[in-house]
């Protein structure tokens, strides 16, 4: 396959998956001022780590993306912890959580989130999902009717009705199966704006170190809904408001989303990329808080 074709397929895959990246920071930056570390047990017995900041105000549950972990919300902690009760989750196979699971499906990840929400005994929560975390959040809403006030997607849901064919799926995932590290390095490059940010090279290098077993299983679980049309149907079944806080690196098809999501709004930040919460927290945090307030007013 020609290089141009490979890059095109990787770009399409980003639009579908809204993929995140792994989270292993340098020693001095390893954890975002964590105040309290707890564990919950998911439905299949996997131990799930989560981290709490602040105790007052509405409960915000942060769900990371593919091959990330809770520390990727580190730039949000200081901004939000004084007004909200923040809960940051390591999904199974990520961060400090257990990795004994055979299949890392969106439904299984949603059980991880459900276990944490039940552990903190919150009456109501707002779910915030970066990338793949938005799909996990949608499945969690279905698992916990009446518990979730709304879902905020961070650089995801560019088009919930994207048509993915079987052959296209095979071409998109082939680079990861042939040479996982190189496939990921090529893929993640397409998610970044090269703006002299020190985050860029770190992301490219770090994501290539993700656990291939977990990563490939999660990719299959994420893309399956686009093969079957299940993602659109998933969102059609939600009775909560959905707000996307997206970069403009790829366009968001608002009308396509509104054909399937009863209450969908978009907040778009110009000039940013997939890792907007890390690269531009001074712009992202106020936008995220605006999205939270939009949901709380419903």
TILOLUM-707684 format. One record per residue: z, x, y of N, C-alpha, C in turn; residue number from 1. Coordinates in Angstrom, 3 decimals. Layout:
FINU      n_z      n_x      n_y     ca_z     ca_x     ca_y      c_z      c_x      c_y   n
FINU        Z        X        Y        Z        X        Y        Z        X        Y NUM
...
END
This chain:
FINU      n_z      n_x      n_y     ca_z     ca_x     ca_y      c_z      c_x      c_y   n
FINU    0.000    0.846   -1.198    0.000    0.000    0.000    0.000    0.879    1.245   1
FINU   -0.798    0.514    2.222   -0.848    1.303    3.436    0.454    1.167    4.220   2
FINU    0.770    2.197    4.994    2.023    2.222    5.746    2.126    1.022    6.681   3
FINU    1.017    0.659    7.317    1.039   -0.473    8.240    1.430   -1.754    7.524   4
FINU    0.911   -1.940    6.316    1.225   -3.141    5.546    2.696   -3.167    5.151   5
FINU    3.208   -1.999    4.777    4.617   -1.918    4.401    5.502   -2.290    5.582   6
FINU    5.191   -1.744    6.755    5.994   -2.051    7.937    5.925   -3.529    8.283   7
FINU    4.747   -4.128    8.096    4.605   -5.561    8.369    5.500   -6.372    7.449   8
FINU    5.512   -6.019    6.168    6.339   -6.737    5.206    7.821   -6.563    5.516   9
FINU    8.204   -5.363    5.919    9.600   -5.131    6.264   10.003   -5.951    7.478  10
FINU    9.105   -6.071    8.439    9.377   -6.879    9.617    9.580   -8.336    9.232  11
FINU    8.710   -8.859    8.366    8.842  -10.239    7.907   10.173  -10.430    7.193  12
FINU   10.548   -9.445    6.402   11.803   -9.552    5.665   12.982   -9.643    6.621  13
FINU   12.931   -8.895    7.713   14.000   -8.995    8.701   14.102  -10.401    9.247  14
FINU   12.953  -10.992    9.586   12.951  -12.326   10.161   13.574  -13.342    9.220  15
FINU   13.355  -13.157    7.932   13.891  -14.088    6.951   15.367  -13.842    6.705  16
FINU   15.707  -12.593    6.490   17.046  -12.270    6.037   18.015  -12.026    7.172  17
FINU   17.533  -11.570    8.329   18.423  -11.232    9.416   19.428  -10.192    8.986  18
FINU   18.937   -9.162    8.368   19.767   -8.294    7.558   20.711   -7.445    8.412  19
FINU   21.860   -7.119    7.887   22.813   -6.268    8.571   22.793   -4.865    8.014  20
FINU   23.891   -4.111    8.166   23.903   -2.743    7.669   25.310   -2.370    7.270  21
FINU   25.446   -1.263    6.525   26.740   -0.902    5.965   27.676   -0.354    7.014  22
FINU   28.972   -0.293    6.671   29.973   -0.008    7.672   30.932    1.077    7.235  23
FINU   30.595    2.320    7.496   31.504    3.432    7.243   31.516    4.266    8.515  24
FINU   32.541    4.072    9.348   32.579    4.767   10.625   33.183    6.155   10.475  25
FINU   32.988    6.972   11.477   33.644    8.272   11.522   35.158    8.070   11.508  26
FINU   35.879    9.090   11.133   37.311    8.973   10.917   38.035    8.344   12.096  27
FINU   37.715    8.746   13.313   38.437    8.257   14.474   38.076    6.829   14.836  28
FINU   36.965    6.312   14.317   36.518    4.976   14.679   36.529    4.030   13.484  29
FINU   37.236    4.412   12.419   37.061    3.712   11.149   37.462    2.251   11.196  30
FINU   38.502    1.898   11.910   38.934    0.507   11.932   39.149    0.057   13.368  31
FINU   38.816   -1.204   13.657   38.858   -1.702   15.026   40.244   -2.173   15.444  32
FINU   41.217   -1.261   15.486   42.557   -1.598   15.941   43.127   -2.765   15.149  33
FINU   43.043   -2.679   13.852   43.473   -3.770   12.983   44.976   -3.984   13.106  34
FINU   45.376   -5.234   13.319   46.776   -5.560   13.494   47.431   -5.996   12.190  35
FINU   46.673   -6.650   11.329   47.250   -7.153   10.098   46.178   -7.244    9.023  36
FINU   46.428   -6.612    7.878   45.500   -6.651    6.754   46.104   -7.523    5.666  37
FINU   45.320   -8.476    5.174   45.792   -9.356    4.115   44.735   -9.432    3.016  38
FINU   45.080  -10.080    1.934   44.109  -10.317    0.866   44.171  -11.771    0.425  39
FINU   43.037  -12.252   -0.050   42.935  -13.575   -0.659   42.170  -13.402   -1.962  40
FINU   42.271  -14.381   -2.837   41.571  -14.312   -4.117   40.465  -15.345   -4.151  41
FINU   39.239  -14.882   -4.334   38.088  -15.778   -4.365   38.059  -16.570   -5.671  42
FINU   37.137  -17.514   -5.754   37.085  -18.428   -6.896   36.907  -17.709   -8.224  43
FINU   36.216  -16.568   -8.216   35.978  -15.834   -9.465   37.010  -14.740   -9.715  44
FINU   38.070  -14.727   -8.911   39.132  -13.750   -9.090   38.980  -12.480   -8.284  45
FINU   37.879  -12.319   -7.563   37.667  -11.125   -6.743   38.648  -11.100   -5.580  46
FINU   39.260   -9.951   -5.358   40.197   -9.797   -4.247   39.414   -9.535   -2.967  47
FINU   39.683  -10.330   -1.949   38.963  -10.266   -0.678   39.897   -9.779    0.420  48
FINU   39.526   -8.702    1.091   40.280   -8.213    2.242   39.880   -8.971    3.497  49
FINU   40.881   -9.249    4.337   40.571   -9.780    5.667   41.586   -9.242    6.662  50
FINU   41.215   -9.291    7.919   41.960   -8.632    8.979   42.185   -9.625   10.111  51
FINU   43.423   -9.705   10.582   43.771  -10.673   11.621   44.116   -9.976   12.931  52
FINU   43.699  -10.600   14.010   44.000  -10.132   15.368   44.374  -11.344   16.198  53
FINU   45.500  -11.256   16.899   45.930  -12.382   17.706   46.405  -13.521   16.825  54
FINU   47.241  -14.376   17.380   47.776  -15.498   16.605   47.639  -16.830   17.328  55
FINU   47.260  -16.800   18.577   47.186  -18.022   19.363   45.741  -18.450   19.572  56
FINU   45.567  -19.725   19.870   44.245  -20.227   20.216   43.422  -20.616   19.008  57
FINU   42.200  -21.077   19.251   41.301  -21.486   18.168   41.046  -20.341   17.189  58
FINU   40.818  -20.693   15.933   40.600  -19.692   14.888   39.112  -19.374   14.784  59
FINU   38.771  -18.110   14.964   37.395  -17.631   14.833   37.308  -16.771   13.580  60
FINU   36.457  -17.158   12.645   36.292  -16.425   11.395   34.961  -15.690   11.436  61
FINU   35.004  -14.366   11.390   33.824  -13.517   11.527   33.341  -13.066   10.147  62
FINU   32.060  -13.319    9.873   31.455  -12.978    8.583   30.326  -11.979    8.825  63
FINU   30.408  -10.818    8.209   29.430   -9.752    8.439   28.126  -10.005    7.702  64
FINU   27.155   -9.145    7.943   25.846   -9.263    7.321   25.697   -8.391    6.086  65
FINU   24.471   -8.303    5.625   24.136   -7.580    4.393   24.532   -6.109    4.498  66
FINU   25.313   -5.641    3.553   25.759   -4.248    3.482   26.576   -3.814    4.686  67
FINU   27.229   -4.755    5.313   28.159   -4.453    6.411   29.589   -4.608    5.901  68
FINU   30.544   -4.573    6.811   31.898   -5.013    6.514   32.555   -5.451    7.814  69
FINU   33.826   -5.788    7.739   34.509   -6.387    8.886   34.540   -5.490   10.110  70
FINU   34.484   -4.180    9.920   34.602   -3.276   11.064   33.406   -3.357   12.006  71
FINU   32.368   -4.050   11.615   31.229   -4.184   12.514   31.458   -5.178   13.633  72
FINU   32.635   -5.787   13.608   33.046   -6.645   14.724   34.041   -5.912   15.623  73
FINU   34.137   -4.606   15.489   35.169   -3.858   16.216   35.051   -3.989   17.720  74
FINU   33.851   -4.132   18.245   33.672   -4.227   19.695   34.027   -5.608   20.236  75
FINU   34.339   -6.538   19.350   34.724   -7.876   19.788   36.244   -8.064   19.821  76
FINU   36.974   -7.204   19.143   38.403   -7.433   18.956   39.162   -7.492   20.268  77
FINU   39.042   -6.481   21.099   39.821   -6.433   22.335   39.478   -7.596   23.259  78
FINU   38.229   -7.998   23.263   37.779   -9.080   24.146   38.352  -10.431   23.717  79
FINU   38.389  -10.685   22.416   38.727  -12.028   21.936   40.170  -12.205   21.483  80
FINU   40.855  -11.145   21.101   42.143  -11.319   20.433   43.231  -11.888   21.333  81
FINU   43.077  -11.799   22.634   44.107  -12.304   23.534   44.003  -13.808   23.755  82
FINU   42.860  -14.392   23.391   42.660  -15.835   23.608   42.410  -16.609   22.326  83
FINU   42.135  -15.888   21.249   41.769  -16.545   19.994   42.483  -15.877   18.822  84
FINU   42.576  -16.603   17.735   43.071  -16.043   16.478   41.848  -15.570   15.708  85
FINU   41.657  -14.273   15.634   40.482  -13.691   14.992   40.772  -13.349   13.536  86
FINU   39.819  -13.681   12.667   39.909  -13.337   11.251   38.591  -12.680   10.856  87
FINU   38.651  -11.422   10.438   37.466  -10.641   10.081   37.477  -10.399    8.576  88
FINU   36.396  -10.753    7.905   36.367  -10.737    6.446   35.480   -9.613    5.906  89
FINU   35.945   -8.969    4.834   35.092   -8.125    3.995   34.637   -8.980    2.816  90
FINU   33.372   -9.351    2.760   32.879  -10.098    1.612   32.973   -9.250    0.346  91
FINU   32.951   -9.885   -0.804   33.002   -9.156   -2.077   31.903   -8.101   -2.134  92
FINU   32.259   -6.914   -2.637   31.295   -5.825   -2.730   31.124   -5.044   -1.449  93
FINU   31.906   -5.363   -0.430   31.796   -4.726    0.879   33.185   -4.316    1.364  94
FINU   33.222   -3.250    2.158   34.484   -2.820    2.736   35.555   -2.602    1.683  95
FINU   36.737   -3.161    1.929   37.847   -2.978    1.006   37.969   -4.039   -0.064  96
FINU   37.040   -4.971   -0.128   37.117   -6.053   -1.115   36.633   -5.605   -2.489  97
FINU   36.976   -6.385   -3.505   36.593   -6.065   -4.868   35.094   -6.119   -5.079  98
FINU   34.622   -5.367   -6.078   33.178   -5.291   -6.332   32.855   -5.472   -7.814  99
FINU   33.627   -6.304   -8.499   33.412   -6.522   -9.930   32.393   -7.624  -10.212 100
FINU   31.979   -8.326   -9.198   31.088   -9.476   -9.353   29.725   -9.038   -9.891 101
FINU   29.142   -9.848  -10.750   27.818   -9.549  -11.287   26.708   -9.970  -10.331 102
FINU   26.829  -11.162   -9.761   25.789  -11.703   -8.887   26.372  -12.007   -7.510 103
FINU   25.782  -11.395   -6.501   26.270  -11.553   -5.130   25.416  -12.602   -4.416 104
FINU   25.680  -13.861   -4.754   24.922  -14.975   -4.190   25.567  -15.461   -2.900 105
FINU   24.808  -16.249   -2.132   25.348  -16.811   -0.904   26.481  -17.786   -1.215 106
FINU   26.343  -18.515   -2.310   27.389  -19.453   -2.703   28.678  -18.728   -3.066 107
FINU   28.549  -17.594   -3.760   29.740  -16.821   -4.125   30.398  -16.219   -2.889 108
FINU   29.588  -15.726   -1.951   30.147  -15.213   -0.695   30.872  -16.326    0.061 109
FINU   30.321  -17.533    0.028   30.969  -18.660    0.703   32.337  -18.949    0.090 110
FINU   32.455  -18.758   -1.210   33.763  -18.920   -1.849   34.753  -17.880   -1.329 111
FINU   34.257  -16.685   -1.000   35.124  -15.661   -0.402   35.684  -16.150    0.932 112
FINU   34.801  -16.697    1.754   35.224  -17.191    3.068   36.192  -18.355    2.902 113
FINU   35.887  -19.258    2.009   36.765  -20.407    1.746   38.155  -19.941    1.346 114
FINU   38.222  -18.931    0.491   39.519  -18.419    0.049   40.333  -17.889    1.219 115
FINU   39.675  -17.216    2.145   40.375  -16.675    3.308   40.834  -17.796    4.231 116
FINU   39.968  -18.757    4.491   40.344  -19.880    5.364   41.542  -20.624    4.782 117
FINU   41.552  -20.808    3.477   42.691  -21.469    2.838   43.935  -20.592    2.899 118
FINU   43.757  -19.287    2.816   44.889  -18.367    2.849   45.605  -18.395    4.190 119
FINU   44.847  -18.502    5.272   45.474  -18.509    6.600   45.961  -19.899    6.988 120
FINU   45.634  -20.909    6.182   46.083  -22.286    6.383   45.671  -22.836    7.744 121
FINU   44.463  -22.529    8.124   43.948  -23.032    9.397   43.501  -24.481    9.247 122
FINU   43.806  -25.298   10.250   43.360  -26.690   10.221   41.876  -26.792   10.538 123
FINU   41.434  -26.019   11.530   40.030  -26.023   11.934   39.615  -24.594   12.254 124
FINU   38.355  -24.260   11.988   37.859  -22.921   12.294   36.450  -23.005   12.868 125
FINU   36.077  -21.967   13.601   34.695  -21.738   14.006   34.203  -20.538   13.214 126
FINU   33.093  -20.688   12.512   32.525  -19.591   11.733   31.496  -18.838   12.562 127
FINU   31.560  -17.511   12.521   30.624  -16.648   13.236   30.016  -15.699   12.219 128
FINU   28.707  -15.810   11.982   28.064  -15.008   10.953   26.936  -14.166   11.498 129
FINU   27.057  -12.860   11.318   25.975  -11.959   11.719   24.958  -11.882   10.599 130
FINU   23.675  -12.095   10.936   22.641  -11.831    9.972   22.825  -12.704    8.743 131
FINU   22.843  -12.119    7.554   23.054  -12.872    6.329   24.321  -13.711    6.387 132
FINU   25.287  -13.293    7.191   26.538  -14.028    7.327   26.355  -15.445    7.823 133
FINU   25.245  -15.713    8.516   24.985  -17.081    8.964   24.678  -17.996    7.781 134
FINU   23.919  -17.492    6.806   23.658  -18.277    5.596   24.950  -18.492    4.816 135
FINU   25.759  -17.448    4.722   27.054  -17.582    4.063   27.885  -18.646    4.772 136
FINU   27.847  -18.621    6.094   28.586  -19.612    6.866   28.123  -21.027    6.592 137
FINU   26.813  -21.224    6.490   26.278  -22.558    6.218   26.753  -23.074    4.865 138
FINU   26.751  -22.203    3.867   27.258  -22.607    2.552   28.754  -22.911    2.616 139
FINU   29.477  -22.189    3.466   30.913  -22.436    3.608   31.170  -23.802    4.219 140
FINU   30.362  -24.186    5.195   30.492  -25.517    5.793   30.380  -26.589    4.715 141
FINU   29.431  -26.408    3.806   29.236  -27.381    2.725   30.439  -27.402    1.775 142
FINU   31.059  -26.246    1.588   32.217  -26.155    0.695   33.473  -26.773    1.291 143
FINU   33.562  -26.783    2.629   34.796  -27.194    3.294   34.521  -28.291    4.320 144
FINU   34.095  -29.464    3.890   33.790  -30.539    4.845   35.007  -30.910    5.684 145
FINU   34.783  -31.006    6.996   35.846  -31.367    7.905   36.681  -30.210    8.393 146
FINU   36.523  -29.052    7.795   37.333  -27.889    8.167   36.663  -27.039    9.246 147
FINU   35.324  -26.967    9.225   34.581  -26.095   10.140   34.092  -26.902   11.340 148
FINU   34.451  -26.441   12.537   34.048  -27.123   13.767   32.607  -26.818   14.151 149
FINU   32.139  -25.639   13.793   30.783  -25.248   14.139   30.466  -23.874   13.594 150
FINU   29.175  -23.554   13.602   28.685  -22.276   13.080   27.911  -21.543   14.161 151
FINU   28.248  -20.273   14.371   27.523  -19.424   15.311   26.793  -18.354   14.514 152
FINU   25.481  -18.327   14.640   24.660  -17.304   13.992   24.405  -16.183   14.989 153
FINU   24.666  -14.962   14.582   24.426  -13.802   15.440   23.173  -13.090   14.946 154
FINU   22.131  -13.160   15.732   20.813  -12.612   15.426   20.335  -13.026   14.033 155
FINU   20.258  -14.323   13.862   19.742  -14.897   12.624   19.177  -16.275   12.946 156
FINU   18.675  -16.960   11.937   18.071  -18.293   12.077   16.883  -18.258   13.029 157
FINU   16.050  -17.223   12.909   14.828  -17.200   13.709   13.885  -18.332   13.315 158
FINU   13.953  -18.746   12.039   13.115  -19.864   11.574   13.593  -20.278   10.184 159
FINU   14.309  -21.394   10.099   14.880  -21.797    8.812   13.827  -22.336    7.847 160
FINU   12.626  -22.622    8.351   11.595  -23.164    7.466   10.510  -22.137    7.138 161
FINU   10.837  -20.855    7.310    9.838  -19.819    7.038    9.324  -19.941    5.601 162
FINU    8.002  -20.016    5.409    7.445  -20.165    4.063    7.267  -18.810    3.376 163
FINU    8.013  -18.576    2.332    7.934  -17.316    1.595    7.349  -17.568    0.210 164
FINU    6.293  -16.833   -0.126    5.679  -16.960   -1.440    6.205  -15.926   -2.414 165
FINU    5.990  -16.166   -3.697    6.496  -15.281   -4.739    5.909  -13.877   -4.631 166
FINU    4.607  -13.774   -4.390    3.973  -12.463   -4.283    4.473  -11.710   -3.061 167
FINU    4.640  -12.426   -1.972    5.157  -11.800   -0.754    6.576  -11.290   -0.985 168
FINU    7.363  -12.082   -1.688    8.729  -11.671   -2.009    8.731  -10.367   -2.805 169
FINU    7.844  -10.262   -3.797    7.772   -9.059   -4.620    7.374   -7.846   -3.788 170
FINU    6.419   -8.028   -2.885    5.984   -6.919   -2.034    7.091   -6.487   -1.078 171
FINU    7.859   -7.456   -0.605    8.914   -7.153    0.351   10.056   -6.372   -0.278 172
FINU   10.374   -6.671   -1.516   11.517   -6.022   -2.158   11.148   -4.764   -2.936 173
FINU    9.853   -4.535   -3.154    9.416   -3.378   -3.943    9.918   -2.040   -3.404 174
FINU    9.861   -1.778   -2.083   10.321   -0.470   -1.590   11.778   -0.179   -1.925 175
FINU   12.609   -1.207   -1.975   14.023   -1.008   -2.281   14.228   -0.665   -3.752 176
FINU   13.387   -1.206   -4.605   13.505   -0.945   -6.039   12.918    0.412   -6.416 177
FINU   11.890    0.842   -5.690   11.240    2.117   -5.994   12.074    3.303   -5.524 178
FINU   12.582    3.227   -4.321   13.417    4.294   -3.756   14.325    3.630   -2.734 179
FINU   15.511    3.248   -3.172   16.381    2.418   -2.342   16.666    3.049   -0.981 180
FINU   17.065    4.309   -0.972   17.438    4.941    0.294   16.268    4.999    1.264 181
FINU   15.105    5.416    0.782   13.950    5.508    1.667   13.466    4.126    2.095 182
FINU   13.535    3.170    1.188   13.143    1.812    1.534   14.012    1.238    2.634 183
FINU   15.309    1.476    2.530   16.235    0.981    3.542   16.018    1.701    4.866 184
FINU   15.803    3.010    4.818   15.586    3.758    6.061   14.360    3.225    6.811 185
FINU   13.285    2.964    6.074   12.107    2.412    6.721   12.353    1.026    7.267 186
FINU   13.100    0.238    6.526   13.380   -1.134    6.938   14.232   -1.202    8.193 187
FINU   15.317   -0.427    8.209   16.258   -0.534    9.316   15.654   -0.031   10.622 188
FINU   14.708    0.884   10.531   14.031    1.369   11.735   13.372    0.223   12.490 189
FINU   12.851   -0.741   11.748   12.190   -1.877   12.376   13.119   -2.872   13.029 190
FINU   14.421   -2.690   12.883   15.384   -3.614   13.470   15.972   -3.096   14.767 191
FINU   15.550   -1.911   15.190   16.179   -1.238   16.319   15.230   -1.062   17.493 192
FINU   15.791   -1.109   18.672   15.101   -0.628   19.871   15.595    0.798   20.096 193
FINU   14.670    1.721   20.228   15.075    3.114   20.392   15.291    3.406   21.872 194
FINU   16.548    3.162   22.281   16.957    3.180   23.678   17.986    4.271   23.953 195
FINU   17.955    5.340   23.183   18.881    6.466   23.331   20.319    6.115   22.960 196
FINU   20.519    4.976   22.316   21.860    4.622   21.861   22.240    5.483   20.663 197
FINU   23.458    6.030   20.639   23.892    6.824   19.485   24.045    5.986   18.222 198
FINU   24.051    4.667   18.380   24.179    3.787   17.218   22.960    3.891   16.317 199
FINU   21.785    4.121   16.899   20.541    4.026   16.132   20.483    4.948   14.917 200
FINU   20.652    6.245   15.136   20.537    7.180   14.023   21.657    6.970   13.014 201
FINU   22.825    6.624   13.519   23.927    6.350   12.607   23.601    5.174   11.690 202
FINU   23.044    4.116   12.272   22.691    2.935   11.478   21.669    3.295   10.406 203
FINU   20.627    4.017   10.801   19.573    4.383    9.852   20.147    5.186    8.687 204
FINU   21.000    6.153    8.996   21.574    6.992    7.944   22.586    6.229    7.102 205
FINU   23.410    5.446    7.760   24.511    4.787    7.070   24.046    3.680    6.139 206
FINU   23.109    2.886    6.579   22.681    1.762    5.758   22.040    2.230    4.460 207
FINU   21.421    3.394    4.497   20.777    3.915    3.285   21.790    4.289    2.214 208
FINU   23.085    4.314    2.574   24.137    4.653    1.619   24.762    3.423    0.970 209
FINU   24.223    2.242    1.245   24.766    1.018    0.657   24.665    1.048   -0.862 210
FINU   25.533    0.299   -1.530   25.516    0.197   -2.990   24.271   -0.583   -3.414 211
FINU   23.329    0.049   -4.105   22.085   -0.640   -4.465   22.299   -1.900   -5.294 212
FINU   23.262   -1.871   -6.212   23.493   -3.043   -7.054   23.888   -4.251   -6.215 213
FINU   24.851   -4.061   -5.337   25.304   -5.156   -4.480   24.190   -5.579   -3.535 214
FINU   23.544   -4.592   -2.933   22.516   -4.878   -1.931   21.337   -5.644   -2.516 215
FINU   20.835   -5.214   -3.655   19.684   -5.883   -4.257   20.030   -7.288   -4.716 216
FINU   21.219   -7.461   -5.263   21.644   -8.792   -5.679   21.751   -9.723   -4.478 217
FINU   22.304   -9.214   -3.377   22.458  -10.034   -2.176   21.110  -10.377   -1.549 218
FINU   20.167   -9.431   -1.569   18.828   -9.712   -1.049   18.180  -10.841   -1.844 219
FINU   18.269  -10.746   -3.158   17.698  -11.804   -3.993   18.342  -13.150   -3.692 220
FINU   19.660  -13.138   -3.518   20.357  -14.376   -3.209   19.975  -14.944   -1.861 221
FINU   19.742  -14.056   -0.898   19.375  -14.498    0.449   17.970  -15.073    0.497 222
FINU   17.041  -14.392   -0.150   15.634  -14.787   -0.061   15.283  -15.973   -0.944 223
FINU   16.093  -16.236   -1.946   15.784  -17.319   -2.875   15.612  -18.654   -2.155 224
FINU   16.435  -18.889   -1.146   16.344  -20.148   -0.414   15.055  -20.315    0.352 225
FINU   14.434  -19.197    0.733   13.150  -19.272    1.430   11.999  -19.450    0.447 226
FINU   12.189  -19.002   -0.785   11.177  -19.226   -1.817   11.088  -20.703   -2.178 227
FINU   12.222  -21.371   -2.170   12.299  -22.754   -2.643   12.359  -23.789   -1.530 228
FINU   12.496  -23.338   -0.285   12.712  -24.272    0.814   14.161  -24.703    0.927 229
FINU   15.025  -24.040    0.175   16.425  -24.427    0.149   17.182  -24.158    1.426 230
FINU   16.744  -23.174    2.220   17.450  -22.869    3.462   17.348  -24.038    4.432 231
FINU   16.144  -24.561    4.621   15.969  -25.715    5.504   16.799  -26.898    5.013 232
FINU   16.785  -27.138    3.714   17.558  -28.250    3.154   19.050  -28.024    3.323 233
FINU   19.477  -26.767    3.201   20.883  -26.437    3.395   21.342  -26.857    4.782 234
FINU   20.556  -26.508    5.791   20.950  -26.825    7.160   20.790  -28.304    7.476 235
FINU   19.880  -28.984    6.800   19.747  -30.422    6.999   21.018  -31.156    6.597 236
FINU   21.765  -30.569    5.685   22.979  -31.215    5.207   24.215  -30.921    6.032 237
FINU   24.083  -30.144    7.106   25.245  -29.794    7.921   25.466  -30.820    9.024 238
FINU   26.727  -31.182    9.222   27.085  -32.128   10.277   27.890  -31.453   11.376 239
FINU   27.676  -30.150   11.569   28.384  -29.418   12.615   27.366  -28.780   13.547 240
FINU   27.741  -28.534   14.804   26.819  -27.854   15.720   26.577  -26.416   15.299 241
FINU   25.355  -25.950   15.533   24.963  -24.580   15.213   24.411  -23.936   16.480 242
FINU   24.942  -22.784   16.840   24.473  -22.037   18.008   24.057  -20.648   17.543 243
FINU   22.866  -20.217   17.927   22.414  -18.861   17.619   22.527  -17.996   18.866 244
FINU   23.157  -16.842   18.735   23.205  -15.841   19.799   22.304  -14.708   19.325 245
FINU   21.070  -14.710   19.798   20.046  -13.825   19.251   19.505  -12.847   20.278 246
FINU   19.080  -11.688   19.795   18.286  -10.772   20.602   16.860  -11.310   20.665 247
FINU   16.063  -10.730   21.538   14.671  -11.187   21.667   13.689  -10.231   20.992 248
FINU   14.196   -9.355   20.122   13.302   -8.428   19.430   12.287   -9.195   18.596 249
FINU   12.733  -10.289   17.996   11.846  -11.238   17.315   12.111  -12.622   17.886 250
FINU   11.078  -13.442   18.037   11.268  -14.766   18.638   12.010  -15.720   17.711 251
FINU   12.754  -16.620   18.305   13.420  -17.686   17.564   12.642  -18.976   17.767 252
FINU   12.266  -19.609   16.671   11.506  -20.858   16.732   12.490  -22.020   16.827 253
FINU   12.826  -22.373   18.056   13.836  -23.403   18.293   13.396  -24.747   17.728 254
FINU   12.142  -25.093   17.935   11.660  -26.397   17.475   11.681  -26.496   15.955 255
FINU   11.286  -25.421   15.278   11.342  -25.434   13.812   12.769  -25.634   13.330 256
FINU   13.704  -24.951   13.966   15.099  -25.103   13.573   15.605  -26.514   13.831 257
FINU   15.210  -27.092   14.945   15.696  -28.435   15.276   15.098  -29.518   14.386 258
FINU   14.047  -29.193   13.676   13.530  -30.152   12.699   14.465  -30.291   11.502 259
FINU   15.376  -29.324   11.350   16.254  -29.328   10.178   17.738  -29.273   10.531 260
FINU   18.058  -28.847   11.733   19.453  -28.740   12.155   19.710  -29.816   13.203 261
FINU   20.678  -30.661   12.952   20.918  -31.819   13.816   21.303  -31.419   15.232 262
FINU   22.050  -30.342   15.365   22.542  -29.906   16.677   22.391  -28.390   16.743 263
FINU   21.260  -27.926   17.297   20.979  -26.489   17.358   20.734  -26.058   18.793 264
FINU   21.389  -24.970   19.198   21.184  -24.381   20.518   20.978  -22.877   20.368 265
FINU   20.240  -22.305   21.305   19.954  -20.865   21.300   20.416  -20.220   22.591 266
FINU   21.142  -19.117   22.462   21.454  -18.227   23.579   20.761  -16.909   23.271 267
FINU   19.781  -16.540   24.079   18.973  -15.354   23.797   19.266  -14.256   24.804 268
FINU   19.467  -13.046   24.294   19.762  -11.889   25.132   18.557  -10.961   25.141 269
FINU   18.002  -10.750   26.310   16.787   -9.956   26.442   17.056   -8.462   26.278 270
FINU   16.084   -7.785   25.684   16.104   -6.334   25.611   17.033   -5.738   24.572 271
FINU   17.616   -6.579   23.711   18.541   -6.074   22.698   17.903   -6.141   21.316 272
FINU   18.630   -5.651   20.311   18.095   -5.672   18.953   19.115   -6.280   18.000 273
FINU   18.899   -6.085   16.715   19.694   -6.763   15.698   21.173   -6.420   15.757 274
FINU   21.506   -5.271   16.304   22.890   -4.834   16.324   23.495   -5.010   17.710 275
FINU   23.198   -6.120   18.338   23.602   -6.390   19.714   25.108   -6.392   19.895 276
FINU   25.864   -6.789   18.890   27.317   -6.859   19.053   27.942   -5.471   19.125 277
FINU   27.246   -4.463   18.567   27.714   -3.084   18.637   27.122   -2.325   19.815 278
FINU   25.857   -2.588   20.108   25.149   -1.781   21.097   25.348   -2.261   22.525 279
FINU   25.638   -3.545   22.713   25.797   -4.077   24.068   26.917   -5.109   24.111 280
FINU   28.146   -4.726   23.733   29.242   -5.701   23.723   29.530   -6.290   25.091 281
FINU   29.232   -5.536   26.156   29.492   -6.054   27.501   28.614   -7.254   27.829 282
FINU   27.490   -7.385   27.161   26.631   -8.558   27.319   26.841   -9.560   26.191 283
FINU   27.057   -9.038   25.006   27.173   -9.920   23.848   28.463  -10.727   23.862 284
FINU   29.591  -10.111   24.183   30.871  -10.811   24.094   30.938  -12.052   24.978 285
FINU   30.530  -11.995   26.246   30.524  -13.225   27.045   29.596  -14.296   26.474 286
FINU   28.462  -13.877   25.922   27.540  -14.850   25.323   28.163  -15.494   24.093 287
FINU   28.835  -14.693   23.280   29.495  -15.243   22.101   30.599  -16.210   22.509 288
FINU   31.352  -15.866   23.533   32.401  -16.781   23.988   31.797  -18.072   24.527 289
FINU   30.672  -17.977   25.198   29.985  -19.184   25.654   29.623  -20.073   24.471 290
FINU   29.132  -19.460   23.400   28.788  -20.223   22.197   30.027  -20.880   21.594 291
FINU   31.132  -20.152   21.560   32.382  -20.715   21.043   32.793  -21.932   21.862 292
FINU   32.730  -21.814   23.175   33.128  -22.923   24.043   32.196  -24.117   23.886 293
FINU   30.917  -23.862   23.661   29.970  -24.954   23.421   30.383  -25.761   22.194 294
FINU   30.835  -25.067   21.163   31.262  -25.748   19.939   32.585  -26.467   20.142 295
FINU   33.518  -25.844   20.821   34.828  -26.459   21.021   34.752  -27.722   21.869 296
FINU   33.721  -27.829   22.695   33.560  -29.013   23.546   32.947  -30.200   22.814 297
FINU   32.384  -29.964   21.628   31.714  -31.041   20.891   32.718  -32.102   20.430 298
END
